[in-house]
Amino acid sequence: MRTDRMRIHRGAFRHRQQAALACLAALAFLADAGGCSSRTAAPLNGTKTPPDFALNVLVRGPLDETNRLRQTSRYVLESNRTLRATRGRGAIPLTYPPIARRLGPAQVESLVRLVARHHLMVEPTSPSAEAAAAPGAGPEVIYELQITSNGQTHRYRTTPDESPPTIRLLTELVRLAGG
C-alpha cells in the first residue's frame, strides 16, 4: 500500500516539475517578445553547430486554418536536438509541446546554416507585428521567434509577408516535425 502512494506521489511531482519548467520557458520567451536582446549577435559560422543552439517559434494564427504556416502552432527545438511541436488550441506560450522527434546532427546543422544565411539572429521586429499588440489590430498571422546561439538570444516578431526567411525556417520545422 505504501509503495502505491509513493508511485502516485512521484508521478505528481514529475508532473509539477514539468509544468514549472514549461512556465519558466514561457516566461523567458514572453519577457522580451517585442524586440531583441542584442543587435550585434555573434555570427553563426555554419561549420559547427553551437552547443546552445535552440529555437522557439510561436505562430499566432486562425485555429481553423489548414495551411501549417498560418495555423496556430508552436515549435521548440531544444539544445539537445529534441524537437517539440503542437498545433491548435494547445499552442500557447504557457504550454510545453510534446516531443515530435529527436533530430540528427546534420538536421540541426541545416537549421543553423539557414539561420546564419538569412541573418535571422539580427532580424528586426516588423512594424506590422508591433501593431498587432493592440486587440483587433494588425495582421491575421504573427510569428514570434526566439533564437539562441553562441550564448546570445534574439527575439523578434514578424508576419508571413514581411519575412520570407522566417517562412523558410518555419517550413523546415514543420517538415521535421512531421507535418
Secondary structure, DSSP 8 states (H G I E B T S, - for coil): -HHHHHHHHHHHHHHHHHHHHHHHHHHHHHHTTTS-S-SS-----SSS--TT-EEEEEEE--TT--STTTSSEEEEE-TTSEEEEEEGGG-STTS---EEEE--HHHHHHHHHHHHHTTGGG----HHHHHTTSTT-S-S-EEEEEEEETTEEEEEEE-TTT-HHHHHHHHHHHHHTT-
